[in-house]
Amino acid sequence: MGETADRAVERALGRRLWRMAGVAALAGVAWVGRDVPAQLGGRLTGARAERAARSPQFRDGTFHNPTSTRTMVADPGRNLVKELIFGKQKRRPDGGVPLLRPSAAPPADPARELNVVWYGHASALIEIEGRRVLLDPVWSDRCSPSTRVGPRRIHEPPVRLDELPPLDAILISHDHYDHLDLETVRGLLAHQSAPFLVPLGVGAHLDRWGVPEERIVELDWSESHQIGDLTVTATAAQHFSGRGLRRDGTLWSSWVVAGAHRRVFYTGDSGYFDGYAEIGAEHGPFDVTLMQIGAYDRAWPSIHMFPEEAVAAHLDLGGGLFIPVHWATFNLALHDWAEPVNRLWVEAKARDVRLAVPRPGERVVVDEPPAVDGWWQAIA
């Protein structure tokens, strides 16, 4: 009887320990995911949903690319999960990424001013004809719905959010976490008064996060908004959207920023498509293009450009100086950390394309760009 009682006690204790472990696991999951609901953003309702439904890009409840695309392409014999965990690619640099703090803007004729400060990944500042336009700002440590798990920054932002100069506009290309970040938006609300220019539907996220309605400007492709003498136009891109399980509930775009004398193009995220030549014919030529070169793979060839395609798109656009973005900061694909910029440098030389590859935080004066010095090779 004593042995049976002991076993009963052991079983009861075991069940209690399992229950405690289960509760602890659930608590851990809840702790990790406690910030997720807000990060997911808002949904299209009311007037915003009605406007989206009128867009030529919207049908059957979602937005669409001009031509049919697939976000993932079957690759027989390839295991992406296994490659992610056990692959031999060198997806982080050996050394620290060199950061620069932008010095004061060089003297310039305000009517002809054109500089670009790249902060890392797709975040950049355009200084054009006396105006300041910020692109896809992400200052958080992770690009993820959780602040505790997900892709983590390889380098720190070269400046703090509160050190940015007064902005005239903040442009968002689409709602993926590496381009639209809740905490960064909140920081910009606290330190800036500029409007957010976003593709259709993205305003629902900003609205949920407390951005005043008067600071949200939503644009469909080919629609423009005036910022003083600047004309900012949302243009086509070939990509997709979504912050949760639902896909393509908001639009994605590239951007044209045009002053009286200078013109800039930014790709956002996109695969290569015929639309670049059309954008170049309508809005170009461009003094400088900021082109996505990283996070590509043959498993998703239609939604992110390979470096060689980015050069082809730059030429389609009638681009002058090429500045690469969407690389170096977050590990979002299976290629080597330095592969995008190495491939780009080779292709730019082969096709006689003017190229600048700034360090994060470095200001590029578009009319006098620094020579490409291969700075990344020393740490790769």
BAVOZA-668210 format. One record per residue (C-alpha): residue in one letter; x, y, z; residue number from 1. Coordinates in pm, whole numbers. Layout:
N
<code a	u X	v Y	w Z	pos NUM>
...
This chain:
380
<code m	u 0	v 0	w 0	pos 1>
<code g	u 282	v 239	w 85	pos 2>
<code e	u 446	v 187	w -255	pos 3>
<code t	u 114	v 239	w -438	pos 4>
<code a	u 51	v 561	w -244	pos 5>
<code d	u 400	v 684	w -327	pos 6>
<code r	u 340	v 619	w -696	pos 7>
<code a	u 7	v 802	w -682	pos 8>
<code v	u 181	v 1099	w -524	pos 9>
<code e	u 452	v 1087	w -790	pos 10>
<code r	u 191	v 1077	w -1068	pos 11>
<code a	u -2	v 1367	w -917	pos 12>
<code l	u 319	v 1565	w -875	pos 13>
<code g	u 416	v 1486	w -1234	pos 14>
<code r	u 79	v 1606	w -1365	pos 15>
<code r	u 113	v 1924	w -1162	pos 16>
<code l	u 462	v 1987	w -1297	pos 17>
<code w	u 340	v 1932	w -1654	pos 18>
<code r	u 55	v 2178	w -1595	pos 19>
<code m	u 298	v 2429	w -1447	pos 20>
<code a	u 530	v 2383	w -1743	pos 21>
<code g	u 238	v 2432	w -1982	pos 22>
<code v	u 129	v 2748	w -1805	pos 23>
<code a	u 488	v 2876	w -1808	pos 24>
<code a	u 518	v 2802	w -2180	pos 25>
<code l	u 193	v 2983	w -2256	pos 26>
<code a	u 307	v 3274	w -2042	pos 27>
<code g	u 635	v 3282	w -2232	pos 28>
<code v	u 456	v 3286	w -2566	pos 29>
<code a	u 224	v 3560	w -2441	pos 30>
<code w	u 524	v 3765	w -2322	pos 31>
<code v	u 707	v 3729	w -2651	pos 32>
<code g	u 394	v 3814	w -2849	pos 33>
<code r	u 243	v 4081	w -2630	pos 34>
<code d	u 333	v 4361	w -2872	pos 35>
<code v	u 215	v 4173	w -3181	pos 36>
<code p	u -151	v 4290	w -3201	pos 37>
<code a	u -52	v 4657	w -3230	pos 38>
<code q	u 228	v 4575	w -3475	pos 39>
<code l	u -19	v 4407	w -3710	pos 40>
<code g	u -173	v 4747	w -3776	pos 41>
<code g	u -525	v 4825	w -3894	pos 42>
<code r	u -768	v 4698	w -4156	pos 43>
<code l	u -943	v 4879	w -4438	pos 44>
<code t	u -1287	v 4997	w -4334	pos 45>
<code g	u -1528	v 5275	w -4422	pos 46>
<code a	u -1419	v 5543	w -4666	pos 47>
<code r	u -1067	v 5400	w -4686	pos 48>
<code a	u -1203	v 5062	w -4801	pos 49>
<code e	u -1439	v 5228	w -5049	pos 50>
<code r	u -1152	v 5422	w -5203	pos 51>
<code a	u -936	v 5110	w -5228	pos 52>
<code a	u -1219	v 4928	w -5407	pos 53>
<code r	u -1217	v 5195	w -5678	pos 54>
<code s	u -848	v 5145	w -5755	pos 55>
<code p	u -757	v 4983	w -6089	pos 56>
<code q	u -514	v 4770	w -5886	pos 57>
<code f	u -789	v 4631	w -5659	pos 58>
<code r	u -1017	v 4337	w -5741	pos 59>
<code d	u -1166	v 4038	w -5561	pos 60>
<code g	u -1085	v 4196	w -5226	pos 61>
<code t	u -709	v 4247	w -5270	pos 62>
<code f	u -454	v 4454	w -5460	pos 63>
<code h	u -275	v 4303	w -5761	pos 64>
<code n	u 37	v 4352	w -5969	pos 65>
<code p	u -3	v 4454	w -6334	pos 66>
<code t	u 87	v 4099	w -6436	pos 67>
<code s	u 42	v 3774	w -6248	pos 68>
<code t	u 326	v 3703	w -6003	pos 69>
<code r	u 405	v 3440	w -5744	pos 70>
<code t	u 571	v 3522	w -5414	pos 71>
<code m	u 729	v 3175	w -5403	pos 72>
<code v	u 834	v 2949	w -5690	pos 73>
<code a	u 870	v 2573	w -5643	pos 74>
<code d	u 1232	v 2458	w -5662	pos 75>
<code p	u 1243	v 2075	w -5677	pos 76>
<code g	u 1506	v 1919	w -5456	pos 77>
<code r	u 1566	v 2235	w -5255	pos 78>
<code n	u 1478	v 2265	w -4886	pos 79>
<code l	u 1473	v 2634	w -4795	pos 80>
<code v	u 1433	v 2569	w -4421	pos 81>
<code k	u 1731	v 2332	w -4417	pos 82>
<code e	u 1933	v 2581	w -4622	pos 83>
<code l	u 1841	v 2861	w -4382	pos 84>
<code i	u 1963	v 2660	w -4080	pos 85>
<code f	u 2254	v 2464	w -4226	pos 86>
<code g	u 2346	v 2659	w -4540	pos 87>
<code k	u 2708	v 2759	w -4592	pos 88>
<code q	u 2628	v 3115	w -4702	pos 89>
<code k	u 2803	v 3387	w -4504	pos 90>
<code r	u 2502	v 3598	w -4415	pos 91>
<code r	u 2674	v 3831	w -4168	pos 92>
<code p	u 2999	v 4027	w -4198	pos 93>
<code d	u 3302	v 3936	w -3987	pos 94>
<code g	u 3363	v 4292	w -3876	pos 95>
<code g	u 3151	v 4584	w -3769	pos 96>
<code v	u 2981	v 4785	w -4042	pos 97>
<code p	u 3145	v 5130	w -4049	pos 98>
<code l	u 2900	v 5407	w -3960	pos 99>
<code l	u 2928	v 5776	w -4037	pos 100>
<code r	u 2746	v 6069	w -3886	pos 101>
<code p	u 2640	v 6305	w -4164	pos 102>
<code s	u 2824	v 6634	w -4141	pos 103>
<code a	u 2652	v 6961	w -4217	pos 104>
<code a	u 2518	v 6970	w -4570	pos 105>
<code p	u 2770	v 7122	w -4810	pos 106>
<code p	u 2701	v 7471	w -4945	pos 107>
<code a	u 2475	v 7446	w -5246	pos 108>
<code d	u 2248	v 7645	w -5467	pos 109>
<code p	u 1913	v 7558	w -5304	pos 110>
<code a	u 1749	v 7538	w -5646	pos 111>
<code r	u 2002	v 7273	w -5755	pos 112>
<code e	u 2061	v 7090	w -5426	pos 113>
<code l	u 2048	v 6712	w -5439	pos 114>
<code n	u 2203	v 6487	w -5175	pos 115>
<code v	u 2119	v 6141	w -5041	pos 116>
<code v	u 2198	v 6011	w -4692	pos 117>
<code w	u 2162	v 5634	w -4662	pos 118>
<code y	u 2095	v 5514	w -4305	pos 119>
<code g	u 2093	v 5141	w -4381	pos 120>
<code h	u 1858	v 4892	w -4548	pos 121>
<code a	u 1595	v 5099	w -4733	pos 122>
<code s	u 1600	v 5400	w -4500	pos 123>
<code a	u 1737	v 5712	w -4666	pos 124>
<code l	u 1705	v 6089	w -4664	pos 125>
<code i	u 1668	v 6287	w -4986	pos 126>
<code e	u 1780	v 6649	w -4965	pos 127>
<code i	u 1635	v 6813	w -5272	pos 128>
<code e	u 1601	v 7182	w -5354	pos 129>
<code g	u 1576	v 7284	w -4989	pos 130>
<code r	u 1334	v 7004	w -4892	pos 131>
<code r	u 1395	v 6689	w -4685	pos 132>
<code v	u 1217	v 6363	w -4770	pos 133>
<code l	u 1266	v 6048	w -4559	pos 134>
<code l	u 1222	v 5705	w -4718	pos 135>
<code d	u 1101	v 5389	w -4540	pos 136>
<code p	u 1242	v 5471	w -4195	pos 137>
<code v	u 1312	v 5169	w -3972	pos 138>
<code w	u 1510	v 5243	w -3656	pos 139>
<code s	u 1403	v 4943	w -3444	pos 140>
<code d	u 1636	v 4663	w -3346	pos 141>
<code r	u 1425	v 4403	w -3528	pos 142>
<code c	u 1206	v 4405	w -3838	pos 143>
<code s	u 940	v 4177	w -3696	pos 144>
<code p	u 594	v 4183	w -3537	pos 145>
<code s	u 773	v 4106	w -3209	pos 146>
<code t	u 1046	v 4313	w -3048	pos 147>
<code r	u 1193	v 3993	w -2901	pos 148>
<code v	u 1222	v 3758	w -3200	pos 149>
<code g	u 1282	v 3806	w -3571	pos 150>
<code p	u 1558	v 3946	w -3795	pos 151>
<code r	u 1789	v 4168	w -3592	pos 152>
<code r	u 1994	v 4463	w -3712	pos 153>
<code i	u 2350	v 4392	w -3821	pos 154>
<code h	u 2450	v 4751	w -3747	pos 155>
<code e	u 2306	v 5032	w -3538	pos 156>
<code p	u 2137	v 5333	w -3700	pos 157>
<code p	u 2407	v 5592	w -3766	pos 158>
<code v	u 2196	v 5866	w -3603	pos 159>
<code r	u 1910	v 5871	w -3355	pos 160>
<code l	u 1560	v 5952	w -3472	pos 161>
<code d	u 1561	v 6274	w -3272	pos 162>
<code e	u 1878	v 6382	w -3453	pos 163>
<code l	u 1711	v 6389	w -3794	pos 164>
<code p	u 1670	v 6733	w -3948	pos 165>
<code p	u 1319	v 6879	w -3986	pos 166>
<code l	u 1141	v 6676	w -4253	pos 167>
<code d	u 898	v 6785	w -4523	pos 168>
<code a	u 763	v 6437	w -4604	pos 169>
<code i	u 796	v 6073	w -4494	pos 170>
<code l	u 742	v 5819	w -4773	pos 171>
<code i	u 648	v 5455	w -4711	pos 172>
<code s	u 671	v 5209	w -5001	pos 173>
<code h	u 465	v 4926	w -4847	pos 174>
<code d	u 368	v 4774	w -4514	pos 175>
<code h	u 627	v 4498	w -4463	pos 176>
<code y	u 811	v 4516	w -4131	pos 177>
<code d	u 1146	v 4615	w -4282	pos 178>
<code h	u 982	v 4922	w -4440	pos 179>
<code l	u 708	v 5024	w -4195	pos 180>
<code d	u 791	v 5008	w -3826	pos 181>
<code l	u 556	v 5094	w -3539	pos 182>
<code e	u 815	v 5230	w -3295	pos 183>
<code t	u 981	v 5439	w -3563	pos 184>
<code v	u 646	v 5588	w -3660	pos 185>
<code r	u 583	v 5675	w -3295	pos 186>
<code g	u 926	v 5836	w -3272	pos 187>
<code l	u 862	v 6043	w -3582	pos 188>
<code l	u 527	v 6152	w -3440	pos 189>
<code a	u 708	v 6282	w -3133	pos 190>
<code h	u 989	v 6463	w -3314	pos 191>
<code q	u 854	v 6562	w -3658	pos 192>
<code s	u 545	v 6729	w -3805	pos 193>
<code a	u 582	v 6608	w -4165	pos 194>
<code p	u 302	v 6415	w -4340	pos 195>
<code f	u 328	v 6043	w -4414	pos 196>
<code l	u 278	v 5968	w -4785	pos 197>
<code v	u 174	v 5604	w -4825	pos 198>
<code p	u 15	v 5370	w -5081	pos 199>
<code l	u -358	v 5303	w -5061	pos 200>
<code g	u -464	v 5121	w -4745	pos 201>
<code v	u -141	v 5175	w -4549	pos 202>
<code g	u -310	v 5467	w -4379	pos 203>
<code a	u -515	v 5214	w -4181	pos 204>
<code h	u -198	v 5108	w -3997	pos 205>
<code l	u -97	v 5466	w -3925	pos 206>
<code d	u -448	v 5548	w -3809	pos 207>
<code r	u -441	v 5263	w -3557	pos 208>
<code w	u -101	v 5382	w -3432	pos 209>
<code g	u -227	v 5730	w -3357	pos 210>
<code v	u -109	v 5929	w -3658	pos 211>
<code p	u -349	v 6224	w -3703	pos 212>
<code e	u -565	v 6202	w -4014	pos 213>
<code e	u -426	v 6532	w -4146	pos 214>
<code r	u -77	v 6378	w -4151	pos 215>
<code i	u -179	v 6077	w -4364	pos 216>
<code v	u -176	v 6110	w -4745	pos 217>
<code e	u -274	v 5790	w -4931	pos 218>
<code l	u -198	v 5762	w -5301	pos 219>
<code d	u -277	v 5517	w -5577	pos 220>
<code w	u -28	v 5460	w -5857	pos 221>
<code s	u 11	v 5770	w -6077	pos 222>
<code e	u -137	v 5997	w -5809	pos 223>
<code s	u 72	v 6289	w -5685	pos 224>
<code h	u 94	v 6514	w -5382	pos 225>
<code q	u 253	v 6857	w -5367	pos 226>
<code i	u 505	v 6945	w -5095	pos 227>
<code g	u 589	v 7308	w -5165	pos 228>
<code d	u 759	v 7302	w -5502	pos 229>
<code l	u 812	v 6925	w -5487	pos 230>
<code t	u 581	v 6683	w -5666	pos 231>
<code v	u 577	v 6338	w -5505	pos 232>
<code t	u 420	v 6064	w -5716	pos 233>
<code a	u 336	v 5704	w -5626	pos 234>
<code t	u 442	v 5479	w -5914	pos 235>
<code a	u 407	v 5111	w -5992	pos 236>
<code a	u 607	v 4830	w -5834	pos 237>
<code q	u 588	v 4451	w -5857	pos 238>
<code h	u 565	v 4317	w -5504	pos 239>
<code f	u 305	v 4227	w -5237	pos 240>
<code s	u 198	v 4340	w -4890	pos 241>
<code g	u 82	v 4214	w -4553	pos 242>
<code r	u 175	v 4227	w -4184	pos 243>
<code g	u -13	v 3914	w -4076	pos 244>
<code l	u -170	v 3611	w -4239	pos 245>
<code r	u -373	v 3821	w -4483	pos 246>
<code r	u -194	v 3919	w -4803	pos 247>
<code d	u -229	v 4221	w -5032	pos 248>
<code g	u -485	v 4416	w -4831	pos 249>
<code t	u -279	v 4731	w -4889	pos 250>
<code l	u -100	v 4863	w -5198	pos 251>
<code w	u 278	v 4880	w -5258	pos 252>
<code s	u 457	v 5141	w -5467	pos 253>
<code s	u 776	v 5298	w -5590	pos 254>
<code w	u 818	v 5676	w -5561	pos 255>
<code v	u 917	v 5970	w -5779	pos 256>
<code v	u 1032	v 6287	w -5602	pos 257>
<code a	u 1054	v 6574	w -5851	pos 258>
<code g	u 1155	v 6934	w -5793	pos 259>
<code a	u 1179	v 7217	w -6040	pos 260>
<code h	u 1524	v 7097	w -6152	pos 261>
<code r	u 1609	v 6763	w -5987	pos 262>
<code r	u 1442	v 6422	w -5997	pos 263>
<code v	u 1481	v 6113	w -5779	pos 264>
<code f	u 1340	v 5761	w -5812	pos 265>
<code y	u 1309	v 5503	w -5532	pos 266>
<code t	u 1210	v 5143	w -5609	pos 267>
<code g	u 1068	v 5032	w -5276	pos 268>
<code d	u 1066	v 4652	w -5309	pos 269>
<code s	u 1000	v 4512	w -5654	pos 270>
<code g	u 1082	v 4251	w -5908	pos 271>
<code y	u 1201	v 4359	w -6251	pos 272>
<code f	u 913	v 4447	w -6486	pos 273>
<code d	u 823	v 4654	w -6792	pos 274>
<code g	u 690	v 4932	w -6573	pos 275>
<code y	u 1038	v 5079	w -6521	pos 276>
<code a	u 1063	v 5186	w -6882	pos 277>
<code e	u 713	v 5337	w -6860	pos 278>
<code i	u 802	v 5528	w -6542	pos 279>
<code g	u 1121	v 5653	w -6704	pos 280>
<code a	u 934	v 5772	w -7012	pos 281>
<code e	u 671	v 5955	w -6805	pos 282>
<code h	u 873	v 6092	w -6515	pos 283>
<code g	u 1242	v 6063	w -6606	pos 284>
<code p	u 1522	v 6103	w -6665	pos 285>
<code f	u 1637	v 6089	w -6303	pos 286>
<code d	u 1944	v 6248	w -6149	pos 287>
<code v	u 1969	v 5958	w -5905	pos 288>
<code t	u 1791	v 5629	w -5842	pos 289>
<code l	u 1779	v 5440	w -5512	pos 290>
<code m	u 1750	v 5079	w -5617	pos 291>
<code q	u 1672	v 4762	w -5419	pos 292>
<code i	u 1955	v 4513	w -5464	pos 293>
<code g	u 1930	v 4268	w -5172	pos 294>
<code a	u 1713	v 3991	w -5029	pos 295>
<code y	u 1671	v 3815	w -5364	pos 296>
<code d	u 1651	v 3444	w -5435	pos 297>
<code r	u 1555	v 3221	w -5726	pos 298>
<code a	u 1265	v 3103	w -5507	pos 299>
<code w	u 1103	v 3452	w -5530	pos 300>
<code p	u 1237	v 3600	w -5857	pos 301>
<code s	u 936	v 3814	w -5944	pos 302>
<code i	u 915	v 4023	w -5623	pos 303>
<code h	u 1278	v 4120	w -5550	pos 304>
<code m	u 1532	v 4219	w -5814	pos 305>
<code f	u 1868	v 4056	w -5858	pos 306>
<code p	u 2151	v 4314	w -5873	pos 307>
<code e	u 2185	v 4278	w -6250	pos 308>
<code e	u 1813	v 4343	w -6290	pos 309>
<code a	u 1841	v 4653	w -6073	pos 310>
<code v	u 2103	v 4790	w -6314	pos 311>
<code a	u 1874	v 4712	w -6608	pos 312>
<code a	u 1587	v 4889	w -6430	pos 313>
<code h	u 1810	v 5191	w -6362	pos 314>
<code l	u 1887	v 5216	w -6732	pos 315>
<code d	u 1519	v 5172	w -6821	pos 316>
<code l	u 1440	v 5465	w -6591	pos 317>
<code g	u 1698	v 5692	w -6750	pos 318>
<code g	u 1890	v 5703	w -6424	pos 319>
<code g	u 2205	v 5907	w -6367	pos 320>
<code l	u 2372	v 5802	w -6040	pos 321>
<code f	u 2284	v 5460	w -5894	pos 322>
<code i	u 2272	v 5425	w -5512	pos 323>
<code p	u 2199	v 5072	w -5383	pos 324>
<code v	u 1959	v 5018	w -5093	pos 325>
<code h	u 1793	v 4719	w -4924	pos 326>
<code w	u 2115	v 4548	w -4822	pos 327>
<code a	u 2370	v 4537	w -4534	pos 328>
<code t	u 2135	v 4593	w -4236	pos 329>
<code f	u 1899	v 4294	w -4201	pos 330>
<code n	u 1959	v 3931	w -4293	pos 331>
<code l	u 1646	v 3856	w -4498	pos 332>
<code a	u 1766	v 3608	w -4761	pos 333>
<code l	u 2005	v 3318	w -4816	pos 334>
<code h	u 2280	v 3492	w -5013	pos 335>
<code d	u 2611	v 3608	w -4864	pos 336>
<code w	u 2599	v 3945	w -4688	pos 337>
<code a	u 2825	v 4114	w -4945	pos 338>
<code e	u 2703	v 3930	w -5256	pos 339>
<code p	u 2446	v 4191	w -5368	pos 340>
<code v	u 2692	v 4479	w -5374	pos 341>
<code n	u 2972	v 4269	w -5525	pos 342>
<code r	u 2745	v 4163	w -5811	pos 343>
<code l	u 2622	v 4519	w -5851	pos 344>
<code w	u 2975	v 4660	w -5879	pos 345>
<code v	u 3063	v 4413	w -6154	pos 346>
<code e	u 2745	v 4484	w -6352	pos 347>
<code a	u 2772	v 4862	w -6311	pos 348>
<code k	u 3124	v 4855	w -6457	pos 349>
<code a	u 3014	v 4628	w -6742	pos 350>
<code r	u 2727	v 4861	w -6835	pos 351>
<code d	u 2905	v 5191	w -6765	pos 352>
<code v	u 2664	v 5295	w -6488	pos 353>
<code r	u 2769	v 5567	w -6242	pos 354>
<code l	u 2765	v 5410	w -5896	pos 355>
<code a	u 2799	v 5530	w -5537	pos 356>
<code v	u 2807	v 5283	w -5247	pos 357>
<code p	u 2791	v 5489	w -4926	pos 358>
<code r	u 2857	v 5367	w -4576	pos 359>
<code p	u 2551	v 5395	w -4350	pos 360>
<code g	u 2518	v 5760	w -4253	pos 361>
<code e	u 2729	v 5890	w -4540	pos 362>
<code r	u 2593	v 6184	w -4741	pos 363>
<code v	u 2628	v 6148	w -5118	pos 364>
<code v	u 2635	v 6474	w -5310	pos 365>
<code v	u 2478	v 6351	w -5632	pos 366>
<code d	u 2675	v 6586	w -5857	pos 367>
<code e	u 3005	v 6489	w -5687	pos 368>
<code p	u 2965	v 6130	w -5565	pos 369>
<code p	u 3248	v 5952	w -5384	pos 370>
<code a	u 3444	v 5693	w -5577	pos 371>
<code v	u 3349	v 5333	w -5503	pos 372>
<code d	u 3622	v 5202	w -5271	pos 373>
<code g	u 3496	v 4853	w -5182	pos 374>
<code w	u 3472	v 4939	w -4810	pos 375>
<code w	u 3250	v 4637	w -4742	pos 376>
<code q	u 3511	v 4387	w -4862	pos 377>
<code a	u 3733	v 4451	w -4562	pos 378>
<code i	u 3464	v 4326	w -4322	pos 379>
<code a	u 3285	v 4066	w -4536	pos 380>
